Amino acid sequence: MNKPTQPSAFSRRALIKTLGMGGLASSMGLLAGMPPARAAELENTSRGMAPLKITRVRAIATAPQNNIELIVVKVETNEPGLYGLGCATFRQRAHSVVVAVNKYLDDFCRGKDPDRIEDIWQTAYVNSYWRNGPVLNNALSGLDQALWDIKAKRANMPLYQLLGGKCRFAIDCYAHASGNSTEELVDSAQRHIDNGFRHVRIQLGGYGAAGIAPQPAFKAAGFGQAKDNYMNQYLYMKSVPEIFEAVRKACGDEVELLHDIHERLPPRDAFRLVMALEPYRPFFIEDPFAPEDMGYFKLLRQKTAVPIAMGELFNNPHEWVEPMSQRLFDFIRIHISQIGGITPAMKVARLAEWFNIRTAWHGPGDVSPVGHAANAHIDFAIWNFGIQESVNFNEQTREVFPGAPYVENGFMYVNEAPGLGVDIDEKAAAKYPIREKANNDWTQLRKNDGTPVRP
Ligand code: MG
């Protein structure tokens, strides 16, 4: 599928002419005077390739692991067997993304040249006029990543080669250690270290330590729903320095430790917690504030040298451009499908380089293996890579997505095949349909009196 196809009689003539005259033709301005249709054809034929067109864009939904709804976009072309895949996973509103792809992007893209990634990205971005929302950004990401996949397949190279080539031999990752007691958590952290990880994120009782909280008053009063979680802020804030101390004592000083506040504290309490962690040398503390509280970062930077990671909820460039230029955090943590794919993520990575901010792309279970591969290809190619969140794919996920990235000794590797290196087995994907009514409950966290806590 990556071999050049036979040029038509017209394009053969054009090709000979162009190749024969070399750069002279363009330097003499001959191409500039050419009719637009002919110039477009030459864009491909001058490289010995037939003109390419998008024939269909569609969403594939599958849930091979823990009922997590994964959405992947497949972009098909007029070259038999040549297609691209991109991650459009927005688990919480999966069906909306499927509609955005199948009902809008498909029609928008048909007939366009898949080589023109920037042009398609820019025009699709504003085609809805209103933009920067998670549904349309995820749909756009599916399209964008698939176009990069196609381009790299055409170049017969793994995508990282097109982004600048490898800047490191593998992708250093962090693992998730958890437990509902300090003992369990220390054991979990030690297991990851024994498996080769040099970076471990530690969370006791899940986010906000909800798993160790006692019965709240709102439950006794019958307020909310039975599955709602309770966050006891006092217990959470007390427990975090304790687990840092316990893990440091048990696992030593060398391992890098991370923690995610997940925006669950009032800003002043987040200050107090981050400052209390300073003696334990955290690698980073994630999301001390919600995106709505960006104004607090400046003061936090004056109070502490603890490295801060931020940005998994960012949608709109206004949320990161100014804060990055002011060096308000150390790691940019964007969820790549959430901002529209590889095209904008590379711009974020380049912007970050000038401020010595490192990347820590969001890489949870609700990113498809195609999306994890996109993260990793960027991680390989940029200088200012920081760390990558690691993921474990089960057997079913690997069956649906042959060529998915893998982790060994705490390093992630990609399949070295051309493109993103990940395929999809649609028959296998169909064995794991997504739920008709998707996940609606994970953010339901409340204070003792029942007040909702923002996730
Ligand atoms: Mg997070």
Boltz pocket constraint, residues with backbone or C-beta under 6 A from the ligand:
constraints:
  - pocket:
      binder: B
      contacts: [[A, 260], [A, 262], [A, 286], [A, 287], [A, 312]]
      max_distance: 6.0
